[in-house]
Amino acid sequence: METGDFRIRVIEYLCWTFFALCITTIGRWVLLKVVCLAGWGTPDWAAWVQAVGSIAAIFGAYHIGDRQSKRTKLERLAAVTAICAAAINRVELVARIFTTTEDEYRKRYFEFDVTQIDGVIGAMKSIPYHELGNPEAVVAILELHDQLVFMKQTIEQADEPIDFYGTTDVKQKLQMTLAREGMRKNNILNHVLAARKRYNQLVSVLRIG
């Protein structure tokens, strides 16, 4: 916890304590006036204090638990947001390197490594989907994860040697190579478009940017 956050929480706690004391003092005075005006005699302050203290303890426990629950939910959402943002950044990196023609391989080997995708895929697997509380978000994140997996497989398959089926014709080999490269780029582009679509759904559902 940062020092600034701790100080803010201490000040907030002191303000709530002061407010509670003021409410208690005013409430005691009002109760005393009502009892006296009604002619009920002197109130049993010990019993009243015990009753009010019990109610205050219940309210305080609920308030603390509710605040902690909301804070945990916000922290979880922030973590999911960061993971999804990292995922779409990897998608855009792949799009920039593998769906263009100019100096493609030079950019690829200087800017990209498949472990960059592995790290994001691993992070997405660690997301506690059952705690998100939003079915649309769960579906979108799972499908974004799948697109990254498919994208990685397509890239790795493109690195495998080409089977020329025994042909020795140079022109035919070139045509087969270009055909596979074109297919690879189309497949990667399809995964990129699908991943962008799922991320945009997350932006809408989780209100992230």
N, C-alpha and C positions, 0 to 999 in steps of 0.2 A: 504494500500500500504506500502511495506517495505521501510525503509530509503535508502537502497542501490539502489533499483529500482528508487526511486524518484531522487536521485542524478544523476543516469545515464541518466534519461530523461531530467533533467535540463542541463547537459553537452551537450547532443545531441541537444537540442533546441538552446543553445548558438552557437554551431558549425554551425548549419544550418543558424542561423541569420548572423554570420560572413561571411559565404559563400555567402549568398544572397547579403550582402553589397558589397562584392568584385565583384560579377557579375554585380551589378548595376553600380558601379564605372567604371569598364572596359567597360560596354555597353555604358555608357554616353560618355566616351572618344572616342570610336569607332564611335558612331553616330555623334558626333561633327565633327570628321575628315571627315566622308563621306559627311555630309552636306556642309562643307566648300569646299571640293574638287569639289563637284558638282556645286558649285556656287549658292546655294539656299538661301544664306544669313544666318542670325543668327536664329537658330531654336527657336520655341516657347516652352520653357522648361516647362512652366506651363501645357500646353496641353499634352506634352509628359509624364510628371510625372504623370498626372492624368490617362492617358491611360495605362502606365506601371503599375501603382498602381492597377488599376482595374483588369488587367490580373493577376497580382501577387495575388490579393485577391481571385480570382476565383481558381487559381491553389492551393493556400494554403488551401482553404476550401475543395477542392477535396482531397488533400493529407491527411489532418487531418481526413476527413470522411473515406477515404480508410484505413488508419492505424487503426482507431477505429474499423472498421468493421472486419479487419483481427484479431485484438486482441480479440474481442468478440467471433469470430469463434474459435480461439485457446482455449480460456477459456471454451467455451461450449464443445469442443472436449475433453479437459482434464477432465471435470466433467463426461462426458459419459464414458470415459476410466476408471475412478475410480469406477464408479458404476458397470460396466461390470466386472472389476477385482474383486470387492467384491462378485459379483454373482458367478463367477467361483470358488472363494475360498470357498463359502458355498457349492457348488456342490462337491468339493473335500473333504470337511469335511463330508458330507453325505456319500460319497463313502467309506471313511475310516471307518466310524462307522457302517453303515448299510449293507455293502456288504461283511463283513468279519464274521468269526465265533468265533474267539478267544476273550473271555471276551467282547462280543458285547454289552450286556446291561450295564455292568459296565462302559464302555467307553461312551455309549450313555447318561446316566444320569449325568455323570460328565463333559462331553465335549459339549453336544448338547442341545439346546432348540429350539423349533419350531419358536420362535420369531426371531431367527437369520435369518430365511428365510423370515419371514414377513417384516422385515426391508428392505431387498434388493428388495423384490417385490414392496413395496411402493416407493422406490427410482426409480425403473425402470418405474413405472407409471408416475412419475413426469418429465421424459425426454421429451423435446419438439421435438417430432419426425419430425414435419413438418419443423423444422429449420435445420435438419441434412444435407439436400441436397444430400442424397445418398440413393436411394431406396434399394440397397442390404443391407446396414447397418440397415435400418429400419426393414426390414424383419427378419434379423438375431437377432436383439435385441428383437423383439416381440416374436420370437420363443424361444429364451432363457428364456424370461419371462414366457412363457407358460410351459416350462419344469420345472421351479422352482415351479409353481403352482401345476402341476401334481405330482411332487415329494413330496410336502407338503401333498397333499391329500392322497397319498399312505402311508406315514408315520403315519398320523392321523388315517387312517382306520385300520392300523395294531394294534393300541392300543385298538380298540373296542373288547368287549368280543366275543369269538368264539361261534357260534351257533352249538352245537353238534347234533341238530335235535333229542333230546330225548334219545340218546344213553347213556348207562351207562358203556359200555365196555372201560376199561382203555387203552388197546392197540389201539383200534380204535380212541379214543380221541387223543392219542399221534400221530397217523398217520395223523389225520386231522390237528393237530397243526403244525406238521412238513411240511405238504403240503402247508399250508397257509404261513408259514415262507419262504418256498422256492419260492412261487409265489411272495411274497412281495419283496424279494431280487432281483428276476429277473426283476420285474417292476421298482424298484429303479435303478438297473443297466442300464436298457434301457433308463431311463430318464437321467442318468448321461452321457451315451455315446452320446445321442442326444444333451445335453447341451454343452458338449465338442466340438462337431462338429460345433454348432452355434458360439461358442466363437472363434474357429479357423477361421471361416469365418470373424468375426469381426477383428481379428488380421490382416488378409489379406486385408480387405477392408479399415479399418481405420489406418492401419500401426501402431498398438499398440502392446505392449508386456507385 
